[in-house]
Amino acid sequence: MKDISLFIITKNEGDKIKKCIESAAGIVSEIIVVDSDSTDNTVETAKSLGAKVYQREFTGFAEQKNFALSKCTGKWALSLDADESLTKELAEEISAISDEAEANGYYLLRINYFLGGRMDYSGLDKEYILRLVRVGTASYKNVLVHESLEIEGTTKYLTHPMMHFSYNNLEVYFEKFNKYTTLAAADLFNKKKRFSLTMTVLRLPFEFLKRYILKRGFLDGIRGFIWSVISTFYVFVKYIKLWDLKRRSK
């Protein structure tokens, strides 16, 4: 299968975009990059690797990716984040899929790295994400953050993994943390979700224990502990931002 459009949304991903594009360049027929006014070399790097670059104001992850998907002219569309890359084995597996395949979409296994180390537990293992779809059969659900593809027809799972090199340092993590918690709170606000101080307080220890004990985050060592703590803090901040939105809307 060669008629594949790769699409990526970006904002200051100059240090990552090259590896991402090069991992898929041999199996795709076009590369679509939708950028949100990057101030680094993201656009120049993407163009040098043959990408068609579109500038679009960021209005939410789903809207941004649906716009990118609309620009794909191939029969298939492959979605990658700038900090992700295909393994050679996965690229070959994708390339071997027939255009006449029964499935309209394929789930890819994602292996996550955090602060320079692979995460084999902590709720980050066995993470399958729908990323390869037949054009015209899928779109992103209209949410501001934690977007996912919705598809018509059957789906299958591929065997080999893609790599996710997220958050090489905590400074980068907390830069995105603020943006993501704001968007997540806005999603809850738009859905008219109520804020409960009692439920927020009660869920915090559960969130930590879920990742660190039930998901065996302790087996990821210090990284598992850090991930469990900051993921719990993410939930706390998301809900107090919801409270703040409700306070200011009165």
C-alpha positions in Angstrom: 0.0 0.0 0.0 1.6 3.2 -1.1 -1.3 5.7 -1.5 -1.0 7.0 2.1 -1.2 10.5 3.4 0.8 11.2 6.5 -0.7 14.1 8.6 0.8 15.8 11.6 -0.2 18.9 13.6 2.6 21.0 15.0 3.6 23.9 17.3 7.3 24.4 17.8 8.3 20.8 17.2 11.5 21.5 15.3 13.6 19.2 17.4 11.2 16.2 16.8 9.5 16.6 13.4 12.5 15.3 11.3 12.6 11.9 13.0 8.8 11.6 12.8 8.6 12.3 9.1 11.6 10.3 8.1 10.2 7.2 9.9 7.2 7.2 7.5 8.7 8.9 4.4 9.3 5.6 2.6 5.7 4.4 2.7 3.7 7.5 2.2 2.7 9.4 -0.9 2.3 12.8 0.7 3.0 14.5 4.0 0.6 17.1 5.4 1.7 19.3 8.2 -0.8 21.8 9.9 1.2 24.3 11.9 0.0 26.8 14.5 2.5 29.7 14.1 5.6 27.9 15.2 8.5 30.2 16.1 11.2 27.7 15.7 12.4 25.7 12.6 9.4 23.4 12.4 8.0 24.7 9.2 11.4 24.9 7.4 12.3 21.4 8.5 9.0 19.9 7.4 9.2 21.7 4.0 12.7 20.4 3.5 11.4 16.9 3.9 8.7 17.4 1.3 5.8 18.2 3.4 2.9 20.4 2.4 2.6 22.9 5.2 -0.7 24.8 6.1 -0.9 27.5 8.8 -4.0 27.4 11.0 -4.8 29.1 14.3 -5.1 26.4 17.0 -8.8 25.9 17.9 -8.5 22.6 19.6 -6.8 19.3 18.8 -9.9 17.7 17.1 -10.6 20.6 14.8 -6.9 20.9 14.0 -6.6 17.2 13.1 -9.9 17.2 11.1 -8.5 20.1 9.1 -5.3 18.1 8.4 -7.3 15.0 7.5 -9.4 17.1 5.0 -6.2 17.9 3.2 -5.2 14.3 2.7 -5.6 13.2 -1.0 -4.5 9.5 -0.5 -6.8 6.5 -0.1 -5.5 6.1 3.4 -4.5 8.6 6.1 -1.9 8.0 8.8 -1.9 10.2 11.8 1.3 10.8 13.8 2.2 13.3 16.5 5.5 15.1 16.0 7.1 13.2 19.0 6.1 9.8 17.5 7.9 7.6 14.9 7.3 4.3 13.2 9.6 1.4 13.7 11.0 -0.1 10.6 8.9 -3.2 11.2 5.7 -1.2 11.6 6.4 0.7 8.4 6.8 -2.5 6.5 3.7 -3.9 8.1 1.7 -0.9 7.0 3.2 -1.0 3.5 2.1 -4.6 3.1 -1.6 -3.8 3.7 -3.6 -4.2 0.5 -5.8 -1.4 -0.8 -8.6 -4.0 -1.0 -8.3 -4.8 2.7 -11.6 -5.4 4.4 -10.8 -3.1 7.4 -11.3 0.6 7.2 -8.9 1.3 10.1 -6.0 -0.1 12.0 -4.9 0.3 15.6 -1.2 0.9 16.2 0.5 -0.2 19.4 2.3 2.8 21.0 5.4 2.3 23.2 5.8 5.3 25.5 9.0 7.0 26.8 9.0 9.4 29.7 12.0 11.5 30.9 14.3 9.4 28.8 13.1 5.9 29.8 10.6 3.4 28.5 7.4 3.0 30.4 6.3 -0.6 30.5 3.6 -0.1 33.2 1.9 2.9 34.8 -1.1 2.6 32.5 1.1 3.4 29.5 1.6 -0.2 28.3 -0.5 -2.0 25.7 -1.8 1.3 24.4 -3.5 0.8 21.1 -4.6 3.9 19.2 -6.5 4.1 15.9 -4.1 5.9 13.6 -4.4 4.5 10.1 -7.8 5.0 8.4 -9.3 4.8 5.0 -10.0 8.4 3.9 -13.7 9.2 4.0 -14.6 6.8 6.7 -13.3 8.5 9.8 -13.1 11.9 11.7 -12.2 13.2 15.1 -14.8 13.6 17.7 -15.3 17.3 18.5 -13.5 17.7 21.7 -10.7 20.2 22.6 -8.3 17.7 24.0 -7.7 13.9 24.2 -9.1 13.6 20.7 -9.7 10.2 19.0 -10.8 9.0 15.6 -14.3 7.7 15.1 -14.7 5.3 12.2 -17.3 3.6 10.1 -16.7 -0.1 9.4 -14.4 -2.7 10.7 -11.0 -2.2 12.3 -8.0 -4.4 12.9 -4.8 -4.3 15.0 -1.3 -4.2 13.7 1.5 -6.1 15.4 4.6 -3.9 15.4 4.8 -0.7 17.5 5.4 2.9 17.0 7.5 4.9 19.5 6.4 7.9 21.5 9.2 10.0 22.9 7.2 12.3 25.1 8.4 14.8 27.7 12.2 14.5 27.7 12.2 16.9 30.7 9.7 18.2 33.3 9.8 21.7 31.9 8.4 20.6 28.6 5.8 18.4 30.5 4.5 21.4 32.6 4.4 23.7 29.5 1.9 21.3 27.9 0.3 20.4 31.3 -1.1 24.0 31.6 -2.5 24.0 28.0 -4.0 20.5 28.3 -5.7 21.1 31.7 -7.2 24.3 30.4 -8.6 22.6 27.4 -9.8 19.6 29.4 -11.6 22.0 31.8 -13.2 23.8 28.9 -14.4 20.5 27.5 -16.1 19.7 30.9 -17.5 23.2 31.1 -19.0 23.0 27.6 -20.6 19.7 28.5 -22.1 21.3 31.6 -20.3 19.0 33.9 -20.8 20.0 37.6 -17.9 20.5 40.0 -17.9 18.7 43.3 -15.2 19.4 45.9 -16.0 16.1 47.7 -15.7 14.0 44.6 -12.5 15.8 43.5 -10.9 15.1 46.9 -12.1 11.5 47.0 -10.8 10.7 43.5 -7.3 11.9 44.0 -6.0 9.0 46.0 -7.8 6.6 43.7 -6.1 8.2 40.7 -2.7 7.7 42.2 -3.3 4.1 43.4 -4.8 3.2 40.0 -1.5 4.1 38.2 1.0 3.2 40.9 -0.5 0.0 42.3 -3.2 -1.3 40.0 -1.3 -0.4 36.8 2.0 -1.4 38.5 3.7 1.9 38.1 6.1 1.0 40.9 7.7 -1.4 38.4 8.7 1.7 36.3 10.8 2.9 39.2 11.2 6.6 39.8 9.6 7.4 36.5 6.5 5.4 37.4 6.2 7.3 40.7 6.6 10.7 39.1 4.1 9.8 36.4 1.5 8.6 38.9 1.9 11.8 41.0 1.8 14.3 38.2 -1.1 12.4 36.5 -3.0 12.7 39.7 -2.2 16.4 39.9 -3.4 16.7 36.3 -6.9 15.5 37.4 -6.9 17.9 40.4 -5.9 20.9 38.3 -8.4 20.1 35.5 -11.3 20.1 38.0 -10.2 23.3 39.9 -10.0 25.0 36.5 -13.5 23.8 35.8 -14.5 25.3 39.2 -12.8 28.6 38.2 -14.6 28.7 34.8 -17.9 28.2 36.6 -17.0 30.9 39.1 -16.2 33.4 36.4 -19.2 32.6 34.3 -21.7 33.6 37.0 
